[in-house]
Each structure stands twice: as structure tokens, then as C-alpha cells.
Amino acid sequence: MDDFFEKYIDNLVNECLQTSKLSILSDKEKKDMAGRLRNHFYDKTINTLLDQLSDEQASQIKALDPKDPKVSELMSQFAASIPGFSFVLEDKLKGEMDKVLQTGQIPT
């Protein structure tokens, strides 16, 4: 994943883990929750980006293995070409984070 996306998601995960509902978890539970949160925010990032792309651009990303480094390159390239994408993504991820903060659960 692109360093920008990775750092942003890591910050969200850390903020979630510091809330009263999640800070009481054991170290093992926090590690597990951090992985699940990271995956959730990453999925939301990809889905938000895919919603903004043309069918051709979306097909290029969907055709790749999610672990392929080219996915990060394409995500960054496409995200940079979408006016206001960073605001759309921030709103989406902050909304997801708010749900986690309110419930202590990862939204489904």
C-alpha cells in the first residue's frame, strides 16, 4: 500500500485503540484489533477509490492481486487524478472511525 495511505490508516488505527472502549483490551487483543481495523480501513479506502474511478481504471485495479505493489502505484496515480479525492476519503474514513469510537466494534 502507498506510504501515504498506510500512514493515514495507521494513525486512524492508533486513535481507535486509544479510546476507552478499546484501550482496556489485552496486548494480544489490541494487536488482533489493530489488524482487523487496518484491513477494514484499507478495504474502505479501496472501495472509496473504486467508486470514483472509470470502469477501465477500476478494472485495472481489480485485475491485480491486492498484495501486488502495482496496486499501490495505481491507487496513488488514480487518487491524484481525482479532484477532491482526499476530502472524500477523509470523510469516509473519519465516519468509519467514528462508528468504531462509538461502539468499540468494527462496522460491518
N, C-alpha and C positions, 0 to 999 in steps of 0.2 A: 504494500500500500504506500502511496506517496507520503513523504515525510510530513507535509502539512496536514493531511487528513489524519495521519497516525497521531501526531502531537495533539491535535484538536480533540480527537476521540479519547486519548489518554487523559487529557485534562477533565473531560466530562466524567469519565470513569472514576477518577480520583475524587472529584467533587461529590459524586454519588456515594462513594464509600465512606465519606466523612460525615454523612448525615446520621442523625441519632438512630434511625431505623436500621442502618447497615453497619454503623461503627461498632455495634455490640457483637458482631459476628466473630467467630474464631479466625485465626490467621488462615487456616485451610479453607474455611467458608468464604472469607474475603477473596482469596485467590481464585476460587471457583466462580464467585460472583463477578469478579473483575473480568474474567474470560468471557463469561456469558454476556455481560454488559458490552464489552468490546465488540463481540460478534453482532449483538443487536444494533449498536450504533453504526457499525460498518455496513450491515445489511440496509439500514435506513439511508445511509449515505449513497450506496449504490442505487437503491430504488428511487431516491430523490433525483439523482443524476439521470437515471434511465427515463424518468418521467419528462425530463426537459430535452431529451435528445430526439433527433430524427430517427426514423425506423432503421436507416442504414447505419447510423452511429451506434444505436443500441444493439444491433445485430453483431457489430464488430466486437463489442464488449462481451455479449452473451456467448459468442463463439469460443472465447478463451476460458481456460481453466482459471478459477478465481485466484489461485496461488501464482499464476504466471506474472512475472514482473511487468510484462507489457500492459496488463490491466491497469496498473498504477499510472503508467505513462499515458495511456489513452484517457483515463479518468481526469488526469491533470490537464491534458490538452483540451478535452471537450469542456471541462468545467471552466477553463479560462476563456473559452469562446462564447460562453453563455452570459449575457449581461445580467448582473444581479444574482447570479447563482449562489454566491457566498452568503447573501442575505436569506435566500430561500432555504439553503441548507442549515444555516444557523437557526432560523425559526423552527424548522422541522426537528432538529436535534435538541434544541432547548425545550421544545414541547415534550419530547420523549423523556428528557431528563426530569422535567417537572413531574411527570407521571411516576417515575421511579422515586423521586423525593417524597411525593405524597403517600405512596403506598408501600415503599420498600420492596416492590416487586418489578420485574421486567415486564413491560406491556406485551400483550400478545397480538 
